[in-house]
Amino acid sequence: MDLKGPKIKDYMKRVIVEPEKKVNLAKYDTGWAQTEELKDLGEKKAQEKLVRMLEESRTTLEKSQDILWSDRSYGILIVLQGMDTAGKDGTIRHVMSGVNPQGCSVNGFKVPSAEEHSHDFLWRYYNVLPQRGKIGIFNRSYYEDVLVVKVHPERLETLPQDLGADNDGFWKGRYKDITAFEKHLVRNGVVVLKFFLHISKDEQKRRLLDRLEHKDKYWKFSVADLAERQYWDDYMEAYEEMLSATSTDYAPWFIVPADFKWVARTFVAEVLVSAIEGLNLSYPKVNEETVKQLMEAKAKLENE
């Protein structure tokens, strides 16, 4: 499907990363005033409008998922990336709240195990890809191997010396592996939707402090989050290079403004619904002979 076609609204198109475009994240606004209409409304009314849009999208998504499942021509892979506290978990919870759990799966990826490290970096993702008819969500993904690992090269799996990260072209090779992987998925009926939840450093600080100011949120805080914050500039550079190198016509990146959770959630829901609707799916048609058998079965049940 065309992820930049008429089903995708204009404000969404503005934050799709064009293939081979050099990304400068400082030029992407992380706030709520993403359009002139929202600016004119003001923050309170803008929030009310986007919350209503989210509710409408969730209702539409419930039906769209049912058609997706019955048609079974396509699967949907949602990739969520972002810095710590960017809102990945909350986005999943709020956007997918009305979806049939049997038609949706969520996978998060932690530090690779010894077994996973003994295979190629994409190996652990293959077996959890969504089937046709289903929606699969990757809460973090294979992109960690060109983000976290790039910032911390000591976490790279053991490779032959002549193939390691010290060699020229190593990271470009990884980007090519990823785009080839995604092209393979698309050719086999998987729609790949990739969202970078873009928050500011100030907003991350506010969210981390919020976790430390409320006892019921202590469990969310990790000292590791604070440690990684010290590498903010390195991560921004890694994200910019990754976004520039891996956004394609068939699997583009959306840079989602995420300082306000209600903006990010509505945005992701709108893109997801637009993408499924753009597939022009329909319920399977039943031939005349089958209809005849169904009517006979109906008559038998009514006459019992």
Buried (B, 14 or more C-beta within 10 A) or exposed (E): BEBEEEBBEEBBBEBBBBBEEEBEBEEBBBBBBBEEEBEEBEEEEBBEBBEEBBEBBBEBBEEBBBBBBEBBEBBBBBBBBBBBBBBBBBBBEBBBEBBEEEBBBBBEBEEBEEEBBEEEBBBBBEEEBBBBBBBBBBBBBBBBBBBBBBBEEEBBBEEEEEEEEEEEEBBEEBBEBBBEBBBEBBEEBBBBBBBBBBBBEEBBEEBBEEBEEEEEEEEBBEEEBEEBBEBEEBBBBBBBBBBBBBBBEBBBBBBBBBBBBBBBBBBBBBBBBBBBBBBEBEEEEEEEEEEEEEEEEEEEEEEE
